[in-house]
Amino acid sequence: MHAVVETGGKQYRVAEGDVIRVESLGVEPGDKINLDKVLMVSDGETIKIGQPVVEGGKVEAEVVSNGRGKKIRIIKFRRRKHHRKQMGHRQNYTELKITKISA
């Protein structure tokens, strides 16, 4: 059984037991959360597609950890102008383990 859920402005295809990284949710590791924006649920034979969400669809997940992603370098450069600007960015994330999918 798998589902498509939306969180943090992005969509994720998940199945029970999957571990996914989503935008930071501000919850502690070990907490359980419910993802209510379920866009599609499939059990292999039947598919339920929401308009825009599946009624009664719920995905339960456990927070594994919070962290920061890999550093991204941003460089702005103008040739022959003695102009060079360099910045870095690390995005926060929350790692979730999917425990149950219900529709």
N, C-alpha and C positions, 0 to 999 in steps of 0.2 A: 504494500500500500504506500502510495506517495501523494504529496500535496504540493501546491504552489502557494507560498505565503509572501506577504509584503510587509517589510519593516524597514524603517530608515530610508524610504523612498526607493528601495530596490526590491526585486522579486527573487525568491530563492525556491528551487525545487528540492524538497526534502523527503526523506523516508525515515522510518523509525531506526534509531541508532546512529544517524548521521551527526557529525559535528560540523557546524558552520560558523563563520565569522561574520557578524553583522555590525552595523554602526553602534557606537557606544550607547548602552541603555541606562547606565547609572544604577545598576543593581549589584549586590554582593555575590561572590562565588558561593555556590551551594544553594542559592535561592531557586525557586521554581517560578516560571512565568508562563502565561498563556498568550499565544499569538492568535488574535481574533480575526485578523484580515486574511482569511483563507480564500484564495481566488479559484482554486480547482482542487478536487479530490478524486483519486483514482485507486481502485483496488485490483486492477488488472483486467477486469471484465467490464465494469461499469465506470463511467466518468460523470462526475457532477461538476458543472461549470457555473460559477456564480455570476450574478448580474448586478453589481460588480463583485459581491462576496457571496460565498455559499452560506445559506442560512443554517445555523446550528453547527457550522464547521469550526473546529478548534484544534489547535496544535499545542501540546504541552511540551515544555522544554526546561532543562536544568542548566543553570549558568555554570560553566566549567571554569572560566577565568576572564579577567579583564586585562588588556594589554595595549601595546602600541605597535603599529606596523613598521615596516621597513622604511628607512629614511629616503625621501625623494629630494633630489637636488634641483633647484630652480636657478637658472643662470640667464641674466639679461645682459646683452652685449651689443654695443654700437661700435662698429669699426671706425678707426681714425678719429674718434671723439674723446679718447681717454675716459670712457665710461664702461664700467663693468660692475654688475650687481649680482651677488650670489646669496641665495637663501636656501633653507632646508625646511622640510615639513614631515611630521610623523602623525599619521591618523590614529586616533583611539579606536579600539574595537572591543566587542564582547563576544566570547566564544560560547556557543550554545550546543548542548547535546539534546537531540530530539528524542523524547521518551514515549509520546503517544500521539496518534492522529485519530480524530473522530469526526464524523460528518453527520 
